[in-house]
Amino acid sequence: MPAATTPPPGPTPSPGAGPRPVPLRDRRVQWVIPAAVVVAGALTIRPMGLSGRGLVVLALFVVNCAALGIRALPDTKVPQRAALLWFATGVVAAAALIGTATLGTAYLFAFFISGHLGYRLETRPALALALLCSLLCGGVLYLRLGPGYEVLPWAVGLAAGTPVVAGILNRSHHQAVRAALSAAESAERAARAEAQAAVLTERGRIARDVHDVLAHSLAGINMQLELADALIDTGDLDRVREANAKAHSMVRDSLKQAQWTVHALREDALPLVESLTAMVESSGHRDALAIAGTVREVPAPVAQNLLRIAQEALTNAARHAPGGEVRVELTFAASSTALRIRNRAATRAVTAATGSGMGLIGMRERVALLRGTITAGPVTEGPDEGGWQVEAVIPDE
């Protein structure tokens, strides 16, 4: 029976690869064992020739060799029904060879074929053929149906089917090894998929942070520079200086935002209240922040994403509603933290500009990753009618 061996260490197969190849050692063992039995039979079994009883022995020897040779073929190459017929023929030929030959190791074919039954066939047909092998071999010797009975006692023939047990155990061991390898490969594929998903998630987070800093900051700076360029032709140097100063101020704010982004990418814990206060004041809205509930430390991802949402909302308010009053409310509830940014309608002319369209999408992605909710839309009633409101609620766990 083929020996169960552990595959030698080597490179891990890539996901989606086919079945693991049979190790070279297994292949050699599968060929060496049948070859040894065949060589021993050729050297010892007598008579063997081209006429009379010798021709019969030679024909049975060839059939036994063919039956034994199936052990060296891959399981997938021989269907179960073909293997069953092949082994049945081999069992009959092995019993006939024991009764026909007068000398030699003819009995080895019966033992090795019976052992391989348990390895290549399902348990029921393997046991049935093994029982048939024992009855035929034992019966040939017991009933003295040929000269072979003079060489071997009938008990040896009756024991010819017992190696099937070793074959079944060997097959079970190989199946367990294959199952373990398959489970390991599945776990490896799952780990790789999980790692790839984590990489994609991290890329998405970095893309949102880069968008928050570059897209908004550069768009605002570009608007001021375009305004200054247009005012040069009018000769209004005071307004040119004002636009230029505002562009410089936006550059400084962008540097602060870049620092926030670096902190977020490093996953440093930012103090939510202090950072939000500085952000609101740097946007030109003093005393616009109101805090409700008992202030507490929130998880770093919650603080980072609430600050990003506030940054996005304040930038949009400055772009689409210049001059409009802005109010920011931070509420600490029992198990969640809520942020609401509401701005009134613009009081100054709005410079036409095209956004990237990623701002609201980025906010929704951030909140979804933390299993929170977000709403964004125009204010349709009250003193802030005509303005815009963004409200995000994120659970603390």
Order of alpha helices (4+ residues) and beta strands (2+ residues): alpha-alpha-alpha-alpha-alpha-alpha-alpha-alpha-alpha-alpha-beta-alpha-beta-beta-alpha-beta-beta
